[in-house]
């Protein structure tokens, strides 16, 4: 199965992937934080979107 690059939503909305540029953009906009702050959150609590959201206080 190949990736559909026209879709700009994560395939797994429960995981934050900061290694893909467009996902980094998506999640930083979704949470209203800088890319650096998002990376810091993922480093602190892991890739769970719920954990990242909680860490960021959103």
Helices and strands as residue ranges (DSSP letters): H 21-31, H 35-45, H 49-56
